[in-house]
């Protein structure tokens, strides 16, 4: 299997995923992303998100669904994120 990456007009073929990731995957995070990761460390230890943490993640990822996220009870947020983080 050949993997190809388009860089402008140059086509760079890869036969393995590892070299592609090593050469092209960024190893640095955006400052806002790093701040969110730091903020979510307690959630990782407790194994669920609070409604505020879930809202922060959704604001970071895609704010379009915020009104749907806010409509969930704290119990539903805890239950759903507990299942998600366990998988």
Secondary structure, DSSP 8 states (H G I E B T S, - for coil): --EEEEETTEEEEESSHHHHHHHHS-----HHHHHHHHHTHHHHHHTS--HHHHHHHHHHH-GGGHHHHHTS-HHHHHHHHHHHHH-
